Amino acid sequence: MPAAWLLRRWARAARPAHGALTLRVVGAPEARKLNAAYRRRDYATNVLSFCYPGARGPRNRAALLGDIVLCHPVIALQAREQGKPLAAHYAHMVVHGILHLGGMDHRGASEARLMEARETRILRSLGLADPYQPRPRRAIE
């Protein structure tokens, strides 16, 4: 799992100027339980976002507020399957979750393109590769 300072760095790159959030890293049983309870999907997922609407920040401005739940075993498995560094996949999931808190979604093709483009820009600003570009598989020796 990445260090706390890295998680904070990735979160700061994706969140608006005003707002607070909690990042939690959980195991598969808890991620599965939360996914079943809140999304009616009975499996552990990589990231869940829980937005608290109506939050207020400094000077009574609307603020992003919510929880991001990251499932370490799922993120680690996906990183291996996709041939990505674990830290890069964690960064992507943090950014992805925060964009959900900000109201972005990927239900339709046009929404998905907008969200993916924003994720890619944020990750590039952090010096990370486009998570949607396929990676060449290493040959088995």
RAKALIN-V993331 format. One record per backbone hydrogen bond with DSSP energy under -0.5 kcal/mol. CO is the residue of the C=O (numbers start at 0). NH is the residue of the N-H. E is the energy in kcal/mol with one decimal. If there is no record, write none. Layout:
{{CO	NH	E} {CO	NH	E}}
//
This chain:
{{2	5	-0.6} {2	6	-1.9} {3	7	-2.5} {4	8	-2.0} {5	9	-2.6} {6	10	-2.3} {7	11	-2.7} {8	12	-1.6} {9	13	-0.9} {10	13	-0.8} {10	14	-2.0} {17	63	-1.5} {19	65	-1.0} {21	23	-0.5} {21	67	-3.3} {23	25	-0.5} {23	69	-3.6} {25	71	-1.8} {26	30	-2.1} {27	31	-2.7} {28	32	-2.2} {29	33	-2.6} {30	34	-2.5} {31	35	-2.5} {32	36	-2.4} {33	37	-2.6} {34	38	-2.0} {34	40	-1.4} {35	39	-0.9} {40	42	-1.6} {45	70	-2.5} {47	68	-2.8} {48	50	-0.5} {49	66	-2.5} {50	52	-0.8} {51	54	-0.8} {54	62	-1.8} {56	59	-1.3} {57	60	-1.6} {60	56	-3.7} {63	19	-2.3} {64	51	-2.9} {65	21	-2.0} {66	49	-3.0} {67	23	-2.8} {67	69	-0.6} {68	47	-2.2} {69	25	-3.0} {69	71	-0.8} {70	74	-2.5} {71	75	-2.9} {72	76	-2.1} {73	77	-2.7} {74	78	-2.4} {75	79	-2.1} {76	80	-2.8} {77	81	-2.5} {78	82	-0.6} {78	83	-2.6} {79	82	-1.0} {84	88	-2.0} {85	89	-2.5} {86	90	-2.6} {87	91	-2.1} {88	92	-2.4} {89	93	-2.6} {90	94	-2.6} {91	95	-3.0} {92	96	-2.5} {93	97	-2.2} {94	98	-2.4} {95	99	-1.7} {96	100	-1.8} {97	101	-1.7} {98	103	-2.4} {99	102	-1.9} {107	111	-2.7} {108	112	-2.3} {109	113	-2.0} {110	114	-2.6} {111	115	-3.0} {112	116	-2.2} {113	117	-2.0} {114	118	-2.7} {115	119	-2.5} {116	120	-2.3} {117	121	-2.5} {118	122	-2.8} {119	123	-2.5} {120	124	-2.1} {121	125	-0.8} {122	125	-0.7} {122	127	-2.8} {123	126	-2.1} {129	132	-1.2}}
//
